[in-house]
Amino acid sequence: MIGQHDIVSGANFAFTDRWGGVSAVPYEELNLGGAVGDDPAAVLANRAIAAKELGLDPDLVVWMNQVHGNDVAEVDGPWGEAPVPSVDAVVTARRGLALAVLTADCTPVLLADPVASVVGAAHAGRPGMVAGVVPAAIEAMRSLGARPERIIARTGPAVCGRCYEVPEQMRAEVAAVEPAAWSETSWGTPAVDVTAAVHAQLEALGVQDRKRSKVCTLESRDHYSYRRDRTTGRLAGYVWLAVPSRGETPGPPAGETA
């Protein structure tokens, strides 16, 4: 179910695996993607299961219609009856509102500045990384008061640079944008490492507190992989800031000033 859930200075970062849900083959079990052909009722049930395990209200989780671009939406609540916009990053300054990103090989990027009470989530596939979705998300967070040196960044399960085989020309084009993306498969052919590129972009932007998952989705049968299975489900990454207890005022972590 929840393969990883870390809490840092009140910021929650969580990533799912594929188990513990109700979806049937080939989406078994915890498919959280609503546009992959799965039964919509199963997807809603899975989203409720995951939210419950995380202690979240499933109605207070913001999802995206991801399109491999670099557009960012600033949100202060769920979409409600409005259409879900086609964006690849969302940011919010509302505590208790969870932002979710769906992946099945792409790199999920979760961001939080607990001091400014700002969080962000980005979907960084190869095209989105090249288009600059992560820098765009950081800039949107800055507009809400976040500072890069305070931002905590976590990237989740994704296809690794030793498995993401691409044509030589594509590798050259991607590496021209971000050299850290250059890679080679374990069998000696051209590849790109999107997660390494994302972390290089974050470092260049001044984000110092960064960690990446060790899970390669293509290699792990506990995770969905589009490159491996084509018709399959979607994992989710969630980020949110806890709502302070009554009488508690949000503030900087110990040893840190605003």
C-alpha positions in Angstrom: 0.0 0.0 0.0 2.0 3.0 1.3 5.5 2.0 0.4 7.1 5.0 2.0 5.8 7.8 4.4 8.2 10.3 5.8 7.5 13.2 8.0 10.0 16.1 8.1 9.2 19.2 10.2 5.5 18.6 9.8 5.7 18.0 6.1 4.4 14.6 4.9 5.8 12.8 1.9 4.2 9.5 0.9 4.5 7.1 -2.1 2.4 4.1 -2.8 3.2 0.7 -4.1 0.7 -1.5 -6.1 -0.7 -3.6 -3.3 -3.7 -3.4 -1.0 -6.4 -2.2 -3.4 -9.4 -3.6 -5.2 -8.6 -3.3 -8.9 -8.6 -6.4 -11.0 -5.9 -7.6 -13.5 -4.1 -6.0 -15.2 -4.4 -3.1 -12.7 -4.1 -5.1 -9.6 -4.3 -3.9 -6.9 -4.0 -0.3 -5.8 -4.4 1.5 -9.1 -4.9 5.2 -8.4 -5.0 6.4 -12.0 -8.4 7.3 -13.3 -7.5 7.5 -17.0 -5.9 4.1 -17.7 -9.0 1.9 -18.4 -9.7 0.7 -14.9 -13.2 0.5 -13.4 -13.8 4.1 -12.1 -15.5 2.7 -8.9 -12.4 0.6 -8.2 -10.2 3.7 -8.6 -12.3 5.7 -6.2 -12.2 2.9 -3.7 -8.5 2.7 -4.0 -8.1 6.4 -3.5 -10.2 6.1 -0.3 -8.1 3.2 0.9 -4.8 5.0 0.4 -6.2 8.2 2.0 -7.4 6.3 5.0 -4.0 4.7 5.5 -2.4 8.1 5.4 -5.0 9.7 7.7 -6.3 11.9 4.9 -9.8 12.9 3.9 -10.0 11.6 0.3 -12.1 14.7 -0.6 -9.1 16.9 0.4 -6.7 15.4 -2.1 -6.0 17.4 -5.3 -5.3 15.4 -8.4 -4.1 16.6 -11.9 -4.8 15.8 -15.5 -1.1 15.2 -16.4 0.0 15.9 -19.9 3.9 16.0 -19.8 4.1 19.8 -19.9 5.3 22.5 -17.5 2.2 24.3 -16.5 1.6 24.7 -12.7 -1.7 25.3 -10.9 -2.0 27.2 -7.6 -4.8 25.6 -5.5 -6.5 26.3 -2.2 -9.0 23.5 -2.3 -10.2 20.5 -4.3 -11.5 21.1 -7.8 -15.1 20.2 -6.9 -17.4 20.1 -9.9 -14.9 22.0 -12.1 -12.9 20.1 -14.7 -9.5 18.9 -13.5 -7.0 21.1 -15.4 -4.3 19.8 -17.6 -1.2 20.6 -15.6 1.9 18.8 -14.4 2.4 20.5 -11.1 0.3 21.9 -8.3 1.2 24.1 -5.3 -0.7 25.2 -2.3 -0.3 27.3 0.9 -3.2 25.5 2.6 -2.2 23.2 5.4 -4.1 19.9 5.4 -4.7 19.9 1.7 -2.8 17.0 0.1 -1.4 17.3 -3.4 -1.1 14.0 -5.5 1.0 13.1 -8.5 0.4 9.9 -10.6 3.3 7.9 -12.1 4.2 4.6 -13.6 7.9 5.2 -14.6 8.0 9.0 -14.5 9.6 10.8 -11.6 7.2 12.0 -8.9 8.5 15.1 -7.2 7.2 16.2 -3.8 8.3 19.6 -2.3 7.6 21.4 1.0 8.7 24.5 2.8 7.2 24.0 6.3 8.3 27.5 7.4 6.2 29.2 4.6 3.5 26.5 4.9 3.8 25.8 1.1 3.9 22.5 -0.7 4.1 21.4 -4.3 3.9 18.2 -6.4 5.2 17.7 -9.9 5.1 15.1 -12.6 8.5 14.9 -14.2 8.6 12.5 -17.1 11.3 13.0 -19.7 9.3 15.6 -21.7 8.3 17.5 -18.5 11.8 17.5 -17.1 13.1 18.9 -20.4 10.3 21.5 -20.4 11.2 22.6 -16.9 8.3 21.6 -14.9 10.4 21.3 -11.7 11.8 24.8 -11.9 8.3 26.1 -12.7 7.0 24.4 -9.6 9.7 25.9 -7.5 9.0 29.4 -8.9 5.3 29.0 -8.1 6.2 28.0 -4.5 8.4 31.1 -4.3 5.5 33.3 -5.3 3.7 31.9 -2.2 6.6 32.7 0.1 8.7 29.6 -0.1 12.5 29.8 -0.3 14.6 27.2 -2.1 17.1 26.8 0.7 14.3 25.8 3.0 12.5 23.5 0.6 12.5 19.7 1.3 12.4 17.6 -1.8 11.6 13.9 -2.2 11.4 11.9 -5.4 9.7 8.6 -5.5 9.9 5.3 -7.4 10.7 5.8 -11.1 12.5 4.0 -14.0 16.2 4.2 -13.3 18.9 5.5 -15.6 20.2 1.9 -16.1 16.9 0.8 -17.5 15.4 3.8 -19.4 16.7 3.0 -22.9 16.3 5.7 -25.6 17.7 6.4 -29.0 21.1 8.0 -29.1 19.8 11.2 -30.6 17.2 11.5 -27.8 19.8 11.0 -25.1 21.9 13.8 -26.7 18.9 16.1 -26.9 17.9 15.5 -23.3 21.5 15.8 -22.0 21.9 19.1 -23.9 19.2 20.5 -21.6 20.4 18.8 -18.4 23.7 16.9 -18.6 23.0 14.9 -15.5 20.3 13.0 -17.5 23.0 11.3 -19.7 23.1 7.6 -18.8 23.7 4.1 -20.2 21.7 1.0 -19.7 23.1 -2.0 -17.8 23.4 -3.7 -21.2 25.4 -0.9 -22.8 22.9 1.2 -24.8 21.9 4.9 -24.6 19.7 5.8 -21.7 18.5 8.8 -19.7 18.2 9.2 -16.0 15.2 11.6 -15.4 15.5 11.4 -11.6 19.2 12.4 -11.7 18.3 15.3 -13.9 15.5 16.4 -11.6 17.9 16.4 -8.6 20.5 18.4 -10.7 17.8 21.0 -11.4 16.8 21.2 -7.8 20.4 21.6 -6.7 20.9 24.4 -9.3 17.9 26.1 -7.8 19.3 26.0 -4.3 17.2 23.1 -2.9 19.6 21.4 -0.6 17.5 18.8 1.3 16.9 16.2 -1.3 16.4 12.4 -1.2 15.4 9.9 -4.0 13.8 6.6 -3.8 16.0 3.6 -4.6 13.1 1.8 -6.4 13.3 1.3 -10.1 9.7 0.8 -11.3 10.7 -1.3 -14.3 12.7 -3.7 -12.1 10.2 -3.9 -9.2 7.1 -6.1 -9.4 5.8 -4.3 -6.4 5.3 -1.1 -8.6 3.6 -0.3 -11.8 5.7 0.3 -14.9 4.3 1.5 -18.2 7.5 0.6 -20.0 7.4 -2.9 -18.7 3.6 -3.7 -18.9 2.0 -1.0 -21.1 -1.5 -1.6 -19.8 -1.1 -1.1 -16.1 -2.1 1.0 -13.1 -0.6 4.2 -11.6 1.3 4.8 -8.3 0.8 8.1 -6.4 2.9 10.4 -4.4 1.3 12.6 -1.8 2.6 15.7 -0.1 0.9 17.8 2.6 1.5 19.8 5.8 -0.1 18.8 9.0 -2.7 21.2 10.5 -1.4 22.5 13.8 -3.1 21.3 17.0 -5.4 23.8 18.7 -3.3 26.5 20.3 -0.2 25.6 18.3 1.2 28.1 15.9 3.0 27.0 12.7 6.6 28.1 12.8 10.1 27.2 11.7 11.6 23.9 12.8 14.0 23.9 15.7 17.2 25.7 14.9 15.7 27.5 11.9 14.4 31.0 11.5 12.0 32.4 9.0 
